[in-house]
Amino acid sequence: MLIFEKSQQGRTAITLDKLDVPAYTLKAEKREQEARLPEVSEIDVVRHYTALSKKAHGVDDGFYPLGSCTMKYNPRINEKISGFDGFTKIHPLQDKSTVKGCTELMDTLTDRLCEITGMDAMTLQPAAGAHGEFTGIMLIKAYHASRKDTKRTKIIVPDSAHGTNPASAHMCGFDIVSVPSNAEGGVDIDELKKVVGEDTAGLMLTNPNTLGLFDKNILKITEIIHKAGGLCYYDGANLNAVMGVVRPGDMGFDCMHLNIHKTFSTPHGGGGPGAGPVGCKAFLASFLPVPVYGTLPKGYNAKKSIGKVKTFYGNFSVLVRGAAYIDTLGAEGIKDAAQKAVLNANYLLSQLKGDYDVAYDRICMHEFVLTLQGLKDETGVSAMDIAKGMLDWGMHPPTMYFPLIVHEALMLEPTETETKETLDQAVEVLKTLKKQAVENPEILHDSPRKTIIGRVDEVRAARQPILKYQF
């Protein structure tokens, strides 16, 4: 039952204090009728949201191997620290002298993120990864414009990239050039050389890439772009595999974003919260959105800034959680987390590849991609069917049908926070589903069977969504 259907005229869940300031009547144009809000008691509100929470699956509920999303467990100490009065009972318009603890946190976090990534300066403003990409490409655009190099109109993007990469570059006014992958799942160097030229503004790349593979030619790739006069942008979505081990700044990248809400453990999903700080080398620092925190490189000039990309200081509470995570683990802990993420992924891969085909059968990093095209040809059971089947076992499905260059793809990322016992259970579930696909495929065509909502018509849900209550 929806909360509107529980509504009874006159019921209320809260009693407001008596107005202690002069009443104010809005002069702006009002709605034609009162808002249709449900009238319910407090217990109805509590039960409504509790019931909704039981219909969702999160990291706290069970295994969540959503590839390229790094759905790691979020330590409760981060939540506790982010709730301190000194962080929550402040206002962004307060005088800086009254929030020195908060500005010190941003200074310290910025310097540590620069150290982890090999960048010289960083802005904490962007609200998420795609927002960070947009900001980073704006830095590249501002750099070329400052040199009056207006012929650089193209951004090169690998065919295995996140879809946000070409979208972000296009929003900044660039034309997109796709470069194919080679047989090993990395950038095809020969094809890259063919598309690089005087019109190249830059390259967008993540390493390891969305296939979960580290591109061994990364220094050669960034050198090719630099020799052509372009800049290299690092998509930090997969930083969890290499943090504390390899730095994007040492791979030849000029700027990058990272995801506090993924790599540094803030809860995410469902639209937020997020934070996507953008770091850059010293020669780009002056273009960063203001204000900038942390140690600034020599020659920094705020007058060249592209402006602001977010109100005030960005999503501050998310930044606090990231700072708590980094301080808790320390330098060795950050490195250990990355290594265990890679270990877990390779363990899971080694246990599954006898039953499932692997898109690129080599040592992976933090994630790997299975291809179920052969299984579908043999049994009619698709990657979607297997993913739906996992729901009946209390597990969130992997990322489906991505990257697009792999047919019937399932991308799994276990992260470092899962135990061997959880991984072994996931292996048994996936092997059971493979057996069902061969012996009784109809079971999987109808899955999930044990969830509150069964198999939905996904085409209809996408094309004819019901987004509001029909009174």
Buried (B, 14 or more C-beta within 10 A) or exposed (E): EEBBEBBEEEEEEEEEEEEEEEEEEEEEEEEEEEEEEBBBBEEBBEBBEEEEEEEEBBBEEBBBBBBBBBBBBBBEEBBEBBEEEEBEEBEEEEEEEEBEEBBEBBEBBBBBBBBBBBBBBBBBBBBBBBBBBBBBBBBBBBBBEEEEEEEBEBBBBBBBBBEBBBBBBBBBEBEBBEBEBBEBBBBBBEBBEEBBBEBBBBBBBBBBBBBBBBBEBBEEBBEBBBEBBBBBBBBBBBBBBBBBEBBBBEBBBBBBBBBBBBBBBBBBBEEBBBBBBBBBBBEBBBBBBEBBBBEBBEEBEEEBBBEEBBEEBBBBBBBBBBBBBBBBBEEEBBBBBBBBBBBBBBBBBEBBEEBBBBBBEEBBBBBBBBBBBEBBEEBEBBBBBBBBBBBBBBBBBBBBBBBEBBEBBBBBBBBBBBEEEBBEBBBEBBBEBBEBBEEEBEBBBEBBEEBEEEBEEEEEEEEEEEEEEEE
